[in-house]
Amino acid sequence: MEFCDLMSNSELRAFLAIDIDKKLTPKIGDLQKEFKKTNANVKYVEIENIHFTLKFFGSINEKILEKISVAILDVLEDYEPIEIAIEGTGSFPNEDFIKVIWIGIKENPALIDLAKKLDVEFNKLGFRKEKNYSPHLTIGRMRSPKNKNEVKDKIATFKDIEIGKMTINTISLKKSELTPKGPIYTDLKTFNL
């Protein structure tokens, strides 16, 4: 399938992501349910949309998509599948000012190295360099600080939770369409490690 088959107009919102192993989604869903027991004003991410973002490109055209694709293929030549352990909870930017509730991973130099090498190549294409890559799964976004302490307590309760291990065999270039019911993600291209 060519990129143009999935492009309804000249530009689209795109990002590079790692999909979650389906066997881990029930545990992630259970953890979300624990956070939903709070009275906080949180918009939770639909379970099918939870992913690790490697790079958000914003609005781009087909020509840049092709260049991104070539850059990804070049970088991935040096990589084997990467095993990660999904564990722990936290917040961005910090626990006193919670905007994002996330699940993290056990320290993984191979994944960090992959993200950095991809970022160098994307920077050559004109994309802003990331300050530092912190792999995480966004499970919810705080809409207001109301009942923030309940969320803070839940993060503390589950800071050491172990969701499970998975192997990253592929990464996906995705299209994001914003709708009133939430974003719809469509795979544009999948790349093998």
Phi and psi in degrees as GROMACS dihedral restraints (atoms count N, CA, C in turn):
[ dihedral_restraints ]
;  ai    aj    ak    al  type     phi  dphi    fc
    3     4     5     6     1   -85.5    20    10
    4     5     6     7     1   153.5    20    10
    6     7     8     9     1   -54.7    20    10
    7     8     9    10     1   -40.1    20    10
    9    10    11    12     1   -61.6    20    10
   10    11    12    13     1   -24.2    20    10
   12    13    14    15     1   -64.4    20    10
   13    14    15    16     1   -26.8    20    10
   15    16    17    18     1  -103.9    20    10
   16    17    18    19     1     3.8    20    10
   18    19    20    21     1  -104.4    20    10
   19    20    21    22     1   110.0    20    10
   21    22    23    24     1   -80.4    20    10
   22    23    24    25     1   -21.8    20    10
   24    25    26    27     1  -140.2    20    10
   25    26    27    28     1  -171.1    20    10
   27    28    29    30     1   -71.9    20    10
   28    29    30    31     1   -24.0    20    10
   30    31    32    33     1  -128.5    20    10
   31    32    33    34     1   154.1    20    10
   33    34    35    36     1  -146.9    20    10
   34    35    36    37     1   158.1    20    10
   36    37    38    39     1   -83.4    20    10
   37    38    39    40     1   126.8    20    10
   39    40    41    42     1  -134.4    20    10
   40    41    42    43     1   154.2    20    10
   42    43    44    45     1  -152.1    20    10
   43    44    45    46     1   161.7    20    10
   45    46    47    48     1  -107.4    20    10
   46    47    48    49     1   129.0    20    10
   48    49    50    51     1  -138.9    20    10
   49    50    51    52     1   161.2    20    10
   51    52    53    54     1  -112.2    20    10
   52    53    54    55     1   121.0    20    10
   54    55    56    57     1   -78.3    20    10
   55    56    57    58     1   151.9    20    10
   57    58    59    60     1   -83.6    20    10
   58    59    60    61     1   139.2    20    10
   60    61    62    63     1   -58.5    20    10
   61    62    63    64     1   126.3    20    10
   63    64    65    66     1   -56.7    20    10
   64    65    66    67     1   -27.1    20    10
   66    67    68    69     1   -70.3    20    10
   67    68    69    70     1   -15.7    20    10
   69    70    71    72     1   -95.0    20    10
   70    71    72    73     1   -14.0    20    10
   72    73    74    75     1   -63.2    20    10
   73    74    75    76     1   -35.2    20    10
   75    76    77    78     1   -60.6    20    10
   76    77    78    79     1   -39.2    20    10
   78    79    80    81     1   -67.1    20    10
   79    80    81    82     1   -38.3    20    10
   81    82    83    84     1   -66.0    20    10
   82    83    84    85     1   -40.8    20    10
   84    85    86    87     1   -61.9    20    10
   85    86    87    88     1   -40.4    20    10
   87    88    89    90     1   -63.5    20    10
   88    89    90    91     1   -39.9    20    10
   90    91    92    93     1   -66.1    20    10
   91    92    93    94     1   -41.8    20    10
   93    94    95    96     1   -57.7    20    10
   94    95    96    97     1   -40.8    20    10
   96    97    98    99     1   -60.3    20    10
   97    98    99   100     1   -36.7    20    10
   99   100   101   102     1   -62.6    20    10
  100   101   102   103     1   -42.3    20    10
  102   103   104   105     1   -69.4    20    10
  103   104   105   106     1   -31.5    20    10
  105   106   107   108     1   -68.4    20    10
  106   107   108   109     1   -15.2    20    10
  108   109   110   111     1   -72.9    20    10
  109   110   111   112     1   -13.9    20    10
  111   112   113   114     1   -77.4    20    10
  112   113   114   115     1   165.1    20    10
  114   115   116   117     1   -97.3    20    10
  115   116   117   118     1    20.8    20    10
  117   118   119   120     1   -77.8    20    10
  118   119   120   121     1   155.5    20    10
  120   121   122   123     1   -90.1    20    10
  121   122   123   124     1    85.6    20    10
  123   124   125   126     1  -121.3    20    10
  124   125   126   127     1   136.2    20    10
  126   127   128   129     1   -97.1    20    10
  127   128   129   130     1   113.3    20    10
  129   130   131   132     1   -87.4    20    10
  130   131   132   133     1   143.9    20    10
  132   133   134   135     1   -76.7    20    10
  133   134   135   136     1   134.3    20    10
  135   136   137   138     1   -58.6    20    10
  136   137   138   139     1   136.8    20    10
  138   139   140   141     1   -56.0    20    10
  139   140   141   142     1   -35.9    20    10
  141   142   143   144     1   -73.3    20    10
  142   143   144   145     1   -12.8    20    10
  144   145   146   147     1   -99.4    20    10
  145   146   147   148     1    -2.9    20    10
  147   148   149   150     1   -73.9    20    10
  148   149   150   151     1   130.6    20    10
  150   151   152   153     1  -159.4    20    10
  151   152   153   154     1   166.2    20    10
  153   154   155   156     1   -91.0    20    10
  154   155   156   157     1   126.6    20    10
  156   157   158   159     1   -90.4    20    10
  157   158   159   160     1   125.9    20    10
  159   160   161   162     1   -90.3    20    10
  160   161   162   163     1   -34.8    20    10
  162   163   164   165     1  -163.1    20    10
  163   164   165   166     1   132.7    20    10
  165   166   167   168     1  -101.9    20    10
  166   167   168   169     1   122.5    20    10
  168   169   170   171     1   -93.1    20    10
  169   170   171   172     1   -23.0    20    10
  171   172   173   174     1    79.6    20    10
  172   173   174   175     1  -154.2    20    10
  174   175   176   177     1   -80.3    20    10
  175   176   177   178     1   121.9    20    10
  177   178   179   180     1  -137.1    20    10
  178   179   180   181     1   163.7    20    10
  180   181   182   183     1  -104.6    20    10
  181   182   183   184     1   175.7    20    10
  183   184   185   186     1   -62.6    20    10
  184   185   186   187     1   -36.2    20    10
  186   187   188   189     1   -61.8    20    10
  187   188   189   190     1   -44.3    20    10
  189   190   191   192     1   -68.9    20    10
  190   191   192   193     1   -36.6    20    10
  192   193   194   195     1   -57.2    20    10
  193   194   195   196     1   -41.9    20    10
  195   196   197   198     1   -64.1    20    10
  196   197   198   199     1   -41.1    20    10
  198   199   200   201     1   -67.2    20    10
  199   200   201   202     1   -39.1    20    10
  201   202   203   204     1   -61.0    20    10
  202   203   204   205     1   -44.8    20    10
  204   205   206   207     1   -58.4    20    10
  205   206   207   208     1   -45.1    20    10
  207   208   209   210     1   -62.7    20    10
  208   209   210   211     1   -43.3    20    10
  210   211   212   213     1   -61.8    20    10
  211   212   213   214     1   -42.5    20    10
  213   214   215   216     1   -62.3    20    10
  214   215   216   217     1   -47.4    20    10
  216   217   218   219     1   -59.4    20    10
  217   218   219   220     1   -41.2    20    10
  219   220   221   222     1   -61.8    20    10
  220   221   222   223     1   -45.8    20    10
  222   223   224   225     1   -66.9    20    10
  223   224   225   226     1   -43.3    20    10
  225   226   227   228     1   -67.6    20    10
  226   227   228   229     1   -16.8    20    10
  228   229   230   231     1   -55.9    20    10
  229   230   231   232     1   -29.1    20    10
  231   232   233   234     1   -92.6    20    10
  232   233   234   235     1     6.9    20    10
  234   235   236   237     1  -123.0    20    10
  235   236   237   238     1   141.0    20    10
  237   238   239   240     1   -98.1    20    10
  238   239   240   241     1   167.8    20    10
  240   241   242   243     1   -54.5    20    10
  241   242   243   244     1   146.4    20    10
  243   244   245   246     1  -115.8    20    10
  244   245   246   247     1   127.1    20    10
  246   247   248   249     1   -90.8    20    10
  247   248   249   250     1   132.3    20    10
  249   250   251   252     1  -125.8    20    10
  250   251   252   253     1   155.4    20    10
  252   253   254   255     1  -114.7    20    10
  253   254   255   256     1   116.7    20    10
  255   256   257   258     1   -85.8    20    10
  256   257   258   259     1   121.9    20    10
  258   259   260   261     1  -160.5    20    10
  259   260   261   262     1   156.8    20    10
  261   262   263   264     1    79.1    20    10
  262   263   264   265     1   155.0    20    10
  264   265   266   267     1  -125.1    20    10
  265   266   267   268     1   160.4    20    10
  267   268   269   270     1  -168.7    20    10
  268   269   270   271     1  -170.3    20    10
  270   271   272   273     1  -145.0    20    10
  271   272   273   274     1   154.3    20    10
  273   274   275   276     1  -118.3    20    10
  274   275   276   277     1   146.4    20    10
  276   277   278   279     1   -75.3    20    10
  277   278   279   280     1   -25.2    20    10
  279   280   281   282     1  -160.6    20    10
  280   281   282   283     1   177.3    20    10
  282   283   284   285     1   -74.4    20    10
  283   284   285   286     1   -16.0    20    10
  285   286   287   288     1   -90.1    20    10
  286   287   288   289     1   -19.6    20    10
  288   289   290   291     1  -132.8    20    10
  289   290   291   292     1    83.6    20    10
  291   292   293   294     1   -86.2    20    10
  292   293   294   295     1   118.9    20    10
  294   295   296   297     1  -109.4    20    10
  295   296   297   298     1   -41.2    20    10
  297   298   299   300     1  -126.9    20    10
  298   299   300   301     1   134.4    20    10
  300   301   302   303     1  -103.7    20    10
  301   302   303   304     1   128.9    20    10
  303   304   305   306     1  -135.4    20    10
  304   305   306   307     1   162.7    20    10
  306   307   308   309     1  -111.4    20    10
  307   308   309   310     1   137.4    20    10
  309   310   311   312     1  -105.1    20    10
  310   311   312   313     1  -165.2    20    10
  312   313   314   315     1  -132.8    20    10
  313   314   315   316     1   159.0    20    10
  315   316   317   318     1   -66.4    20    10
  316   317   318   319     1   143.4    20    10
  318   319   320   321     1   -44.3    20    10
  319   320   321   322     1   130.2    20    10
  321   322   323   324     1  -142.6    20    10
  322   323   324   325     1    94.1    20    10
  324   325   326   327     1   -57.9    20    10
  325   326   327   328     1   -34.4    20    10
  327   328   329   330     1   -64.2    20    10
  328   329   330   331     1   -42.8    20    10
  330   331   332   333     1   -68.7    20    10
  331   332   333   334     1   -41.2    20    10
  333   334   335   336     1   -62.2    20    10
  334   335   336   337     1   -42.1    20    10
  336   337   338   339     1   -62.3    20    10
  337   338   339   340     1   -44.3    20    10
  339   340   341   342     1   -60.2    20    10
  340   341   342   343     1   -47.0    20    10
  342   343   344   345     1   -60.8    20    10
  343   344   345   346     1   -41.8    20    10
  345   346   347   348     1   -65.9    20    10
  346   347   348   349     1   -42.2    20    10
  348   349   350   351     1   -66.5    20    10
  349   350   351   352     1   -39.9    20    10
  351   352   353   354     1   -62.9    20    10
  352   353   354   355     1   -42.8    20    10
  354   355   356   357     1   -61.6    20    10
  355   356   357   358     1   -39.1    20    10
  357   358   359   360     1   -60.0    20    10
  358   359   360   361     1   -44.9    20    10
  360   361   362   363     1   -67.1    20    10
  361   362   363   364     1   -40.1    20    10
  363   364   365   366     1   -67.4    20    10
  364   365   366   367     1   -33.9    20    10
  366   367   368   369     1   -61.9    20    10
  367   368   369   370     1   -36.9    20    10
  369   370   371   372     1   -64.1    20    10
  370   371   372   373     1   -23.6    20    10
  372   373   374   375     1   -90.0    20    10
  373   374   375   376     1     1.6    20    10
  375   376   377   378     1   104.3    20    10
  376   377   378   379     1     3.5    20    10
  378   379   380   381     1   -86.5    20    10
  379   380   381   382     1   143.9    20    10
  381   382   383   384     1   -62.5    20    10
  382   383   384   385     1   138.7    20    10
  384   385   386   387     1   -74.0    20    10
  385   386   387   388     1   143.7    20    10
  387   388   389   390     1   -76.9    20    10
  388   389   390   391     1   146.0    20    10
  390   391   392   393     1   -66.8    20    10
  391   392   393   394     1   -54.0    20    10
  393   394   395   396     1  -157.5    20    10
  394   395   396   397     1   146.6    20    10
  396   397   398   399     1   -94.7    20    10
  397   398   399   400     1   124.9    20    10
  399   400   401   402     1  -122.8    20    10
  400   401   402   403     1    95.6    20    10
  402   403   404   405     1   -61.2    20    10
  403   404   405   406     1   127.1    20    10
  405   406   407   408     1  -157.6    20    10
  406   407   408   409     1   159.6    20    10
  408   409   410   411     1  -108.8    20    10
  409   410   411   412     1   114.6    20    10
  411   412   413   414     1   -75.0    20    10
  412   413   414   415     1   121.2    20    10
  414   415   416   417     1  -106.1    20    10
  415   416   417   418     1   -16.7    20    10
  417   418   419   420     1  -167.4    20    10
  418   419   420   421     1   157.7    20    10
  420   421   422   423     1  -127.1    20    10
  421   422   423   424     1   127.4    20    10
  423   424   425   426     1   -70.5    20    10
  424   425   426   427     1   128.3    20    10
  426   427   428   429     1   -87.9    20    10
  427   428   429   430     1   -27.2    20    10
  429   430   431   432     1  -155.6    20    10
  430   431   432   433     1   163.0    20    10
  432   433   434   435     1   -76.5    20    10
  433   434   435   436     1     2.4    20    10
  435   436   437   438     1   -54.1    20    10
  436   437   438   439     1   128.0    20    10
  438   439   440   441     1    56.4    20    10
  439   440   441   442     1    32.5    20    10
  441   442   443   444     1   -57.2    20    10
  442   443   444   445     1   -36.3    20    10
  444   445   446   447     1   -64.2    20    10
  445   446   447   448     1   -28.7    20    10
  447   448   449   450     1   -65.9    20    10
  448   449   450   451     1   -40.5    20    10
  450   451   452   453     1   -66.9    20    10
  451   452   453   454     1   -42.3    20    10
  453   454   455   456     1   -57.8    20    10
  454   455   456   457     1   -42.7    20    10
  456   457   458   459     1   -64.0    20    10
  457   458   459   460     1   -41.1    20    10
  459   460   461   462     1   -64.7    20    10
  460   461   462   463     1   -41.8    20    10
  462   463   464   465     1   -59.9    20    10
  463   464   465   466     1   -43.3    20    10
  465   466   467   468     1   -64.0    20    10
  466   467   468   469     1   -40.7    20    10
  468   469   470   471     1   -62.1    20    10
  469   470   471   472     1   -39.7    20    10
  471   472   473   474     1  -106.5    20    10
  472   473   474   475     1    17.8    20    10
  474   475   476   477     1   -62.0    20    10
  475   476   477   478     1   -22.8    20    10
  477   478   479   480     1  -111.7    20    10
  478   479   480   481     1    12.6    20    10
  480   481   482   483     1   -61.0    20    10
  481   482   483   484     1   139.9    20    10
  483   484   485   486     1  -107.5    20    10
  484   485   486   487     1   116.1    20    10
  486   487   488   489     1   -84.1    20    10
  487   488   489   490     1   -41.4    20    10
  489   490   491   492     1   142.5    20    10
  490   491   492   493     1   175.0    20    10
  492   493   494   495     1  -101.2    20    10
  493   494   495   496     1   151.5    20    10
  495   496   497   498     1  -148.7    20    10
  496   497   498   499     1   158.7    20    10
  498   499   500   501     1  -107.6    20    10
  499   500   501   502     1   129.9    20    10
  501   502   503   504     1   -86.6    20    10
  502   503   504   505     1   105.8    20    10
  504   505   506   507     1  -101.0    20    10
  505   506   507   508     1   -25.3    20    10
  507   508   509   510     1  -139.4    20    10
  508   509   510   511     1   156.0    20    10
  510   511   512   513     1  -127.0    20    10
  511   512   513   514     1   151.2    20    10
  513   514   515   516     1  -124.9    20    10
  514   515   516   517     1   134.3    20    10
  516   517   518   519     1   -88.0    20    10
  517   518   519   520     1   121.1    20    10
  519   520   521   522     1  -121.8    20    10
  520   521   522   523     1   150.9    20    10
  522   523   524   525     1   -98.7    20    10
  523   524   525   526     1   138.2    20    10
  525   526   527   528     1  -116.8    20    10
  526   527   528   529     1   119.9    20    10
  528   529   530   531     1  -109.9    20    10
  529   530   531   532     1   121.9    20    10
  531   532   533   534     1   -84.5    20    10
  532   533   534   535     1   127.5    20    10
  534   535   536   537     1  -129.5    20    10
  535   536   537   538     1   162.7    20    10
  537   538   539   540     1   -58.1    20    10
  538   539   540   541     1   -26.6    20    10
  540   541   542   543     1   -89.2    20    10
  541   542   543   544     1     1.4    20    10
  543   544   545   546     1   119.2    20    10
  544   545   546   547     1   170.0    20    10
  546   547   548   549     1   -71.9    20    10
  547   548   549   550     1   149.5    20    10
  549   550   551   552     1  -115.5    20    10
  550   551   552   553     1   124.5    20    10
  552   553   554   555     1  -104.7    20    10
  553   554   555   556     1   134.5    20    10
  555   556   557   558     1  -128.4    20    10
  556   557   558   559     1   132.1    20    10
  558   559   560   561     1   -69.7    20    10
  559   560   561   562     1   127.0    20    10
  561   562   563   564     1   -91.4    20    10
  562   563   564   565     1   -41.8    20    10
  564   565   566   567     1  -159.5    20    10
  565   566   567   568     1   143.5    20    10
  567   568   569   570     1  -117.2    20    10
  568   569   570   571     1   138.5    20    10
  570   571   572   573     1  -119.9    20    10
  571   572   573   574     1   136.2    20    10
  573   574   575   576     1   -92.1    20    10
  574   575   576   577     1   141.0    20    10
